[in-house]
Every structure is written in C-alpha cells, then in structure tokens.
Amino acid sequence: MRFKDVFSIIGPAMVGPSSSHTAGAARIGRSARHLLGAAPVKADVVFYGSFAATYAGHGTDVAIIGGILDFSTDDARIPDAILLAEELGMEISFREGKGLYPHPNTARVKLTSEAGESIEAVGTSIGGGNIEIVEINGFRVKMTAIYPTLVIFHTDLPGVIADITGELKEEHSNIGYMSVDRKSRSGDALTVIELDTEITTDMLNQLGDIEAIQSIRVVDITDRFSAVKKLQSPELGPKGADENEISPSE
C-alpha cells in the first residue's frame, strides 16, 4: 500500500457511509468503466469477503454502480445510481463470490458495451477510499488509480517496452509505476503505466503507431487531467463515445 499523505488515510470527499465500502467501491467501478472505454449496457458484479457480507447495508452496490456511471466519490447521485443505470437500460447483476480472494474488500466487475466489447477487472478497497486493481482480463496487475494511467494491450515481442517508454520519454512524461504481465511468450501481454503527468491525445497517437500495440485504455479518475475532451451528461456524468480508448492507426 502506497499512502502518500494523511488524506489518503482519512479518505476522500464522498457520499457515505464508508470510505472502504463506498468510496473505494465507487473508484473500483469507475476504473472498470474507464477500462471499458465506453458506456456499458451490462454490469456483472461479484462481491467477496466483507463486501459480500455487507454490500447492501453499506451502500457498496450503489457506490460501485455509481462509479460505473463515471460518478466521482462525492457525487450526490450515488444513492440513486442503480435506479439511474436501470433507467438508461443497463442490465445489472450482483452475486456473492466464494473461494480465494486477495483482500476482504474485493469486487470482480465485468462490463459489456453496446458494441459487444467487454472488460473484466478485479479491484480491492484497501482503506481510506484507496483501491488497487489487481487483475484485468486475466492479467495480473497493480494499479492504484491515484495517477493518470495507461493500460496497454500488446503482443509480447522484444523491444516493445523500450518502444513504449521511449515514446513517453519523448513526451517528457515521468513513469511513477509500471507493471507488465503476459499470457505466454510472444503471446498477449498487458503493460500498466502510472504517470505523474497528463496523458495527451498526441501521446496516445504516438503510442498507437507502435506495431505490437493492440489497444490502449486510459484510466484517469483523478479529475485533474483528461486525455480526451468529455461532455457532461446529467445521467452519466463526464463521458464521451469510446472516450478512453485508442487503437493503432491502420
């Protein structure tokens, strides 16, 4: 756990009652939304441990759906998030998971877009509203969502990581943390990079030109920066069509 200051322990401005069960859950849901890169039409949520035991009473269910709607932790619409999502036509399911899980406050979120694309993420709420995303589409990762984050799906080939970091150097971007996982040698791989600086459209375009890169997602729930200009919707909060995704140019 990488707490940077006392505010990371106290917790963020939020709709209550709990920084772990509400604010953390909202951030897990919002991170999953950004990983999908589009408004979901279906959300399947599995709660584990303490989340599973208390999610209804602690508002974890409405909080995680609020995050999926791209609401921030202090958005007054969070208590009505499930109703708002259903009004938008989103299909929602909650289940209590069994078996091993990485933390008492763990949720597995699978989101599906209207185009049929899906993303599956496992997140843990580690206290004070802080989270860690520990799995994305079966890849092992460690993502805090504290910083603007690049999530890069690519082929595992020699030199790809050097190409990625070289482009970031050209953009004068500093890497705060990076993790890499792969399914097999020369197979599918995932690189997660937390940056200290803004993720720009130019940066995404340059990275998208790297041949081995399949697609890029931007996770930025800091509300400080945005890779793409977003429109404000009274139902969904900040959003745009495929707002956090770029694929390599043809």
N, C-alpha and C positions, 0 to 999 in steps of 0.2 A: 504494500500500500504506500502510495507516494503523496502524503498530505503536505501541501506547500505552506499552509498558514493556518491560523486559528479558525478562520471562517470555513475551511474545509472540514473541520471537526464539528463546529456548531451547526452547519447546514446552511443551505441557500434560502433566499426568499421563496416561499412556497405556499401552496394550498395544503393544509394539514390532513391527517393528524401527525404523521411520522416522516422524518427525513429519510429513514431507510425504506419504509414500506410505501411511501407516497412519492416523495421527490425522487428517490432512487429509481423507483419503478417507472416514473414518467420519463426519466432520462434513458432507461433501457428501451422503452417503447419508441422514443424519439430517435435514438440511434438506429434502431431497426428500420424506421421509416426512411431515414437518410440513406441507409444501406440499400434499400429497395430502389430509391431514386424516383419514386412516383407515388401518387395517391393509391393506397391499397384498397381492393374491393373485398378482401378476405383476410381475417386475422385469426390465427390459431395460437393460443397462449397456454403453455403448460407451466404451472407453478410447482416448485419443490420446497421442502423443508418448512421453515416458518412462513414463507409466502403462501404455501398451500394451506397451512393451518388457519391463517388469519386474513386471507386476502379480501374477503367481503367486508369484514368489520373494520379493517384498517384502510379501506379505500384503495387497495393495491390494484384492483380490477379497473376502476375508473381512471386511476392515475396512468396505468400502462396504456390504456386506450387513448387517453389524452395525449400522451407522448406520440402515439402512432398517428394522431391527428396533427402532429407538429406543434402542440401547445408547449410553452415553457412551464417550468415548475410552479410559477406564481400566477398562472392564467386562471382567472375566476371561472372559466368554463369547465374546468376539470371535473367537478362533481356531476356534471351533465354529459360527460364525454361519451358514455355508452349510448345514451339517447341520441346525441348528435350524430354519432357514427352510424347508427341504425337508420336515422333519417336520410343519411347520404347513401344508403344502400349497402353499407359494409356488413358482411357476414362475420359474426364474432363467435368464437367458442373458447371456453375456459375448461381446463382439466387439471386435476391434481396428479402430479407425476410421482413415480416410485423409483427406487433404485438409487444408485450413487449420484451425487451432485456436488459441485465444487465449493458451495457455500450455503449456509442456512437460508439465505435470501436469494434464491435463484429462479430465473424465468427463462423458458425457451420460447422464442417468438418466431412464428413463420408467417410471412406476409406475401400476398399474391396481388399483382397488379391486374388491371383490366386487360392488358396485353398478354397475360398469362405468365409473366416473369415472376419468379419467387426468390425470396431470401430467407434464410433461417439463421438466427443468431441466439446464442446463449449469453445472458448477462447476469451479473451478481451485484447486489446492492451492499456495499461494504461499510456503510456508516456515513452520517453527515450529508447524505444526498449524493455521495460519491459512488461511482459504479466502475465495474470492469466488464468489458465484453471479452469473453474467453473463448468463444467459438463462432466462426462464420462459415456457413455452408460446409461444415465438417472440418474446416481448417482450425488448428489451434492458434489462438492469437492472444494478445494482451493489449487492450485498448481502453483508455480511461475516458475518452470523450471530453477531457478538460481542454484540449487544444484542437485546432483545425487539423483534421486527419484525412490522409489519402489511403484509400483501400483499393489496392491494385491487383486485379486478377490477371495472371500472365502464365506463359509457358516456362517451365524450369529449364533454362538454357544458360550456358556460360556467358558472362558479361552483362546479363540483364540488370542485375542490381547495380552494377557500375554505371550502366546507361541511365538508370533512374536517378541515382544520386548525382551523376554528372549534370543532368538537366536541372536538378534542384540547386546545385552549386551555381549554375549559370543564372538562375533566377534569384541568387543571393538569399536563398531560404536555408534556415538552420534546422537540422533534424534534432528534435528533443528525444525521440524514442522510435525504435524500429524493430519490427518482428517479421520473420519470414517462416512460412511453412509450405510444404509441398505434399501432394498425394503420392508421387513416385518420381524417380529420376527421369528427367525430360518430360514429365507429365504436367498436370495442372499445379499451379503454385499461387500463393497469396502473400503479398507484402503489405504490411500496415505501417504507415509513417505518420507520426505526430510531429507537427511543425510549430515553430514559435511565431510564424508569420502568416499573413493572409495567403490563401490559396486562390490564385487568379485564373481567369479564363485562358490567358496566354500560357500559363504553366501547364494547364490541363491539355491544351492543344499540342504543346511540345512533347509532353509525355505520351500523348495518344499516337504520336508518329513513330514511337518505338515499336518495331515489328512484332516482338514477342508479347506485347501487351494486348489482352483480350478486351478488358473494360476497366473503367475507373469509377469508383464511387467517392463522393466527398461527404464526410461526416463532420458537420460543424454545428453543434448545439450550444456554442458559446455565445451566440448572438452578437459577437464582435465583428466577425468577418462574414463574407458570403462570396462563394465562387461564381454564382450566377445571380443576377437581379431577380428578386422574387416579388410576387404580387401578394397583397394582403387579402385574404378571403375571410368573411365573417364566420364561415363554417369551419374552415380548415386551418386558419392561422396562416403563417408565411408559407407560400408554396408556389410551384410552377410546374409545368409539364416536364416530366423527367428532369427535375431541377438539379439533381445531384449526381448525374451520370454522364460520362462521355465514353465513346468507343473510338478506337483508332480510325483515322480517315482512310477512305478507300484508296 
